[in-house]
């Protein structure tokens, strides 16, 4: 089992940047596929980006491709999401998830953090 805690969210203006972090504790972080997802009010949780166990495979949602960068540091048991050129439509609670399958489907992730709010104003 792994415990996940996100941080780094906040209010920003359109065009600005934020870096989210997800600190993991418990079972060896390097044994998990991890990813970022987000959920806006009234909408389902949607995929943002995922990264393989060793950090050598990456996959992004079309909506963030070229603006966001996912990375991980297994020695620090931490997942990151660098978000550049933020847009109002990026406003959502952002969650990190951990699982065993490299997938964009949130239902296949076994563990979740509590989320961190990102609010982008125009």
N, C-alpha and C positions, 0 to 999 in steps of 0.2 A: 504494500500500500504506500501511496505517496501523498503528502500534504502540500498544496500549492497556495501561494500568497502573491497576488498581483500588487503592483505599485506603479506610480509614475503618471497616472492620469491627471486631468485637470482641465480648466478652461483655457482656450487659446483662440487666437484670431485665425481666419482663413489664410493659408499660405505659410503658417508657422509649423514648427516641428515639435514632436514629443518622443520620448523613449520610454516604453513600458518595460517593466521587469517582472518576472515571475520566479520567485524563489521556491525551491522544492526541498522537502525534507522527508525522511523515511527511506524507503527502498531505493537502491541505486538509480539515480536519475538517468544515467546513460542507458538503461535498459528500456526506456520509454521513447516512443514517438510522441512529440509534443507539438502543440499548435495553438494559434490564436483564433478566437471567434469573437463575435460581437452581437449584441442584441439591442435594438432600438425599441422604444415604447410601442407596443401594439404589433410588433413584428417578431418573427421567429429568429432563433439564434442562427447566425450565418457564419460561414467559413471566411477566414481572412488569410491565413497562411499556416503551413505546416513544415516541419523539418524532421528528417530522419534521425535515428539514434546517434549516428556519428557526426551529424551536421553536414553531410555531403549530398543530401538530396533535399531540395526545396520546392515548394509549390505554393503559388499565390492565387487568390481570387483575381479575376480580371479587373475588378474595381480598384484594386490597390497595386497592381503590377506596375513597377517602375517608380512607385512613391514610397512603398514600405519595404523594409528589409528585416527578415527574421534571422535570428542567430541563437546559438546556445553555447554555454561554457559548462561542459560536464564536470570539470574540476571544481567549479563553484556551484554546481547544481542550480543553474539559473538559465532561464529563457528570456530573450529580449525581442522587442519589436521596435525598430526605429521607424518612425512615421514622419515623412516629410511632405511638404505641400498639402497640408491638411485642408479638407473641404468640409462644409457644413454637413454633408451627407455622411461623414465619418462619425458624427455624433452618436454615441451608443455606450453601453456598458461593455467593456472589453474583458474577455475571460481567457485564461489559459487552460488547456486541457491536456491530459496525458493518457496514452493508451498503448496498444501493442500492434496496431495496424496503421500503415501509412495511408491515410484517407482524409478527404475533406468533409466527411459526414460526421457531424457532431454526435450522432447516436452511437458511434463506434469508439468514443473516448470514455474511459472508465472513471477518471478523476477530474475534478474541476476546482478552480479557485473561486473566491467570492466575487471577483470582478472589480474593475476600476473604471470610473466614469471618465469618458473623454467628451468634452463639449467644444464644438468648433462654431464660432460665430462669424457671420459675414461682415 
